[in-house]
Amino acid sequence: ADTGSPHCMGIKMFHILQRDSDAPRKSMERLFLLGFVAALVVSGAGGRYHGDKVLRLRLESEEHLQFIKNVARSAKVDFWQPHSVELVSTNRSVDFRVDADRASDIQAGLDKIGLKYDIL
C-alpha cells in the first residue's frame, strides 16, 4: 500500500482527528495543517508559473517598440506595467511576464537588437 500518497495521508489525519476529540484546539490545528498540506499537493511542486520570467526593459527606439509588439502577438505575454501592449511606448519602462518555454527566445531577441533588460 502507498502510505505516502496524499490520499493515505489524509485518511491518517482524519483518523487522528477522530481519536483526539478531547482536544478541540489540537483538532483545529491539525485540520488547518491538513488543509495546508492538501493545498501544497494540489498546486504541485513547481506551481503554475514555475520557470516563467518577469522582464523589465526601457524601450528607446521604434525598433524596440515594434519588437515588443511582435512578441505580444506571437507569445503569451502578461503585461504588468503598463497593463496592455496598446499602452506601451518609447521612453517608458515596460514590465511583463513571459512563459518559461518562450523566455530564452525572447531574451535572445532582446539581446540581438541591443535592448537591455532586467529579470525581476
Residue pairs with C-beta under 8 A, 6 or more apart in sequence:
1 8
2 8
3 12
6 37
6 38
6 41
9 37
10 34
10 38
13 30
13 33
13 34
16 30
17 27
17 30
17 31
17 34
20 26
20 27
20 30
21 27
49 97
50 100
51 100
51 101
51 103
52 97
52 98
52 99
52 100
52 103
53 97
53 98
53 100
53 103
53 107
53 119
54 80
54 95
54 96
54 97
54 98
54 119
54 120
55 95
55 96
55 97
55 98
55 106
55 107
55 110
55 117
55 118
55 119
55 120
56 93
56 94
56 95
56 117
56 118
56 119
56 120
57 64
57 68
57 93
57 94
57 110
57 115
57 116
57 117
57 118
58 91
58 92
58 93
58 94
58 116
59 65
59 68
59 88
59 89
59 90
59 91
59 92
59 94
59 115
60 90
60 91
60 115
61 90
62 90
63 113
64 90
64 113
64 115
65 88
65 89
65 90
67 109
67 110
67 113
67 115
68 85
68 88
68 94
69 85
69 88
71 77
71 98
71 106
71 109
72 79
72 85
75 98
75 99
75 102
75 105
75 106
76 98
76 99
76 102
77 85
77 96
77 97
77 98
78 96
78 97
78 98
79 85
79 87
79 88
79 94
79 95
79 96
80 95
80 96
80 97
81 93
81 94
81 95
82 88
82 92
82 94
88 94
95 120
98 106
107 117
110 116
110 117
